[in-house]
């Protein structure tokens, strides 16, 4: 099936696309929504430019659209409806795992757009899933963490076996309830690692956020 992938830049959306490909789906484009006026991803706060570099390395066309508060549903339907017409997509791949209310909402949006909602990693045990993501060769860095978990989760750490093994009580191994978010910089379908360096950390709205600075071809840094 010809599909689009909803892309946050994090491990779950990335691995969901990877699984969708293994199931025989063809990803025509990735879709990434950004915060209106900030040029940062809506879900993870990663710069739009860095996510674009990520998609290029992974070999996918990416569509990035800004969203105003309260405007997500309409922008989603506009973008996906456009891909349905121009690319013939019949479904959208999501990286959700077990939050049923969110899945129901996404399925409603997809039904209204006339396409199928696809959840390749839905219902998986998150401990086993985390191990599978790491074992498959996906490399990612923690870019945000809820302040109450900062003793166990620190932005700037790699999402690896050591990280998952020492997570404190109440923290989902995949951060499915928003405990932490990641940025994938390498993996099985990446042509090359996405180069970056860690910038400043700041506390905002109860989350510690890590700025990622992309490396330019000449070796310099650019906060894209």
C-alpha positions in Angstrom: 0.0 0.0 0.0 1.2 3.5 -0.8 1.4 5.4 2.6 2.7 8.5 4.3 4.5 8.4 7.7 3.7 10.8 10.5 7.2 11.8 11.5 8.2 13.4 14.8 11.9 12.8 14.4 11.8 10.4 17.4 12.4 6.6 17.7 8.8 5.5 17.7 7.7 7.2 14.5 10.9 6.1 12.9 10.6 2.5 13.9 6.9 2.4 12.9 7.9 3.4 9.4 10.6 0.8 9.4 8.1 -1.8 10.4 5.6 -0.6 7.8 8.2 -1.1 5.1 8.8 -4.6 6.3 5.1 -5.3 6.0 5.2 -4.3 2.3 4.0 -0.7 2.5 5.7 2.0 0.3 6.3 5.3 2.0 5.7 8.1 -0.5 6.4 10.9 2.0 6.9 11.8 5.6 4.8 14.5 7.3 6.1 16.6 10.1 4.2 19.4 11.8 5.9 22.4 13.3 5.0 25.1 15.8 3.7 28.2 14.1 6.4 30.9 14.1 9.1 28.8 15.8 10.4 26.4 13.1 10.4 23.6 15.6 8.6 20.3 15.5 5.2 20.3 17.2 5.7 17.1 19.3 9.4 17.0 20.2 10.7 20.6 19.8 13.4 19.6 17.3 14.4 22.1 14.6 12.6 21.7 11.3 15.9 22.0 9.5 17.4 19.1 11.4 14.4 16.9 10.8 14.7 17.7 7.1 18.3 16.5 7.1 17.2 13.4 8.9 14.6 12.6 6.2 17.1 13.2 3.5 19.5 10.7 5.1 16.7 8.2 5.4 15.8 8.7 1.8 12.3 10.1 2.2 10.6 13.2 0.8 9.3 15.2 3.8 6.4 17.7 4.0 6.7 20.2 6.9 3.7 22.4 7.8 3.2 24.9 10.6 0.2 24.5 12.9 -1.4 27.2 15.0 -2.9 26.3 18.4 -6.2 24.4 17.8 -5.5 24.0 14.1 -4.0 20.5 14.0 -7.0 18.6 12.7 -7.6 20.8 9.7 -3.9 21.0 8.7 -3.6 17.3 9.1 -6.6 16.7 6.8 -5.4 19.3 4.3 -1.9 17.7 4.0 -3.0 14.1 4.0 -5.8 14.9 1.6 -3.3 16.5 -0.7 -1.1 13.5 -0.6 -4.1 11.3 -1.3 -4.7 13.2 -4.5 -1.1 13.8 -5.6 0.6 10.6 -4.5 -2.3 8.1 -4.3 -1.6 7.3 -0.6 -4.2 5.1 1.0 -2.9 5.1 4.6 -0.8 7.0 7.2 1.7 5.2 9.5 1.7 6.2 13.2 4.1 5.4 16.0 1.5 5.1 18.8 1.8 2.2 21.2 -1.0 2.0 23.7 -2.7 5.4 24.3 -6.2 4.4 23.1 -7.7 7.9 23.3 -5.0 9.3 21.0 -5.4 6.4 18.6 -9.2 6.9 18.4 -8.6 10.6 17.6 -6.1 9.8 14.8 -8.4 7.1 13.4 -11.3 9.7 13.3 -9.1 12.1 11.4 -8.0 9.5 8.9 -11.6 8.3 8.4 -12.7 11.8 7.7 -9.9 12.1 5.1 -10.8 8.8 3.5 -7.6 6.9 4.3 -6.5 4.1 6.6 -4.7 4.6 10.0 -1.8 2.1 10.3 -0.2 1.3 13.7 2.6 -1.1 13.2 3.9 -1.1 16.8 0.5 -0.9 18.5 0.0 -3.1 21.6 3.7 -4.0 21.9 5.3 -4.5 25.3 7.4 -1.3 25.6 10.3 -3.0 27.3 10.6 -5.5 24.5 10.0 -2.8 21.9 12.7 -0.6 23.3 15.1 -3.5 23.0 14.0 -4.2 19.5 14.5 -0.6 18.4 18.0 -0.6 19.9 18.8 -4.1 18.5 17.8 -3.1 15.0 20.5 -0.4 15.0 18.5 2.8 15.5 20.6 5.3 17.3 18.8 8.2 19.1 19.5 10.8 21.7 17.1 12.1 24.4 16.1 15.7 23.6 13.5 16.3 26.3 12.4 15.0 29.7 9.7 15.9 32.1 11.2 17.7 35.0 10.0 15.2 37.7 12.0 12.5 36.0 15.2 14.4 35.6 17.0 12.1 38.1 16.5 9.1 35.8 16.2 10.8 32.4 18.6 13.4 31.3 18.6 15.2 27.9 21.8 14.4 25.9 21.9 10.7 26.8 21.8 8.1 24.1 18.7 5.9 24.1 20.5 2.6 24.6 20.4 -0.5 26.8 22.2 1.3 29.6 19.6 4.1 29.5 16.6 1.8 29.5 18.1 -0.5 32.1 18.3 2.2 34.8 15.0 4.0 34.2 13.2 4.7 37.5 9.7 3.5 38.6 6.8 4.9 36.7 8.9 5.7 33.6 7.8 3.8 30.4 10.8 2.3 28.6 9.6 4.0 25.4 8.5 7.2 27.1 5.0 6.6 25.7 3.3 8.8 28.3 5.6 11.8 27.4 8.3 11.1 30.1 10.9 11.8 27.4 11.4 12.3 23.7 14.2 11.4 21.3 15.9 12.3 18.0 17.0 9.5 15.7 20.4 10.3 14.1 21.2 6.9 12.5 19.6 3.6 11.6 19.1 0.7 9.1 17.7 2.9 6.3 19.8 6.0 6.9 22.4 6.6 4.2 24.7 8.3 6.8 24.5 9.6 10.4 22.9 13.0 10.9 25.7 15.0 12.4 24.9 17.4 15.2 26.2 18.7 18.5 24.4 19.3 21.8 23.6 23.0 22.6 22.0 24.6 25.6 19.5 23.0 28.0 16.5 24.9 29.3 13.5 24.3 31.5 10.3 25.2 29.8 6.7 24.3 30.7 7.8 21.5 33.1 10.2 19.9 30.6 14.0 20.0 30.3 14.8 20.6 26.6 18.1 20.1 24.8 18.9 22.2 21.7 20.5 20.3 18.9 22.9 22.2 16.6 23.4 20.7 13.1 26.9 20.5 11.7 27.5 22.3 8.4 29.5 20.6 5.6 32.4 22.9 6.4 32.5 21.6 10.0 30.7 24.7 11.5 27.5 24.6 13.5 24.1 25.9 12.6 21.1 26.0 14.9 18.8 25.0 12.0 
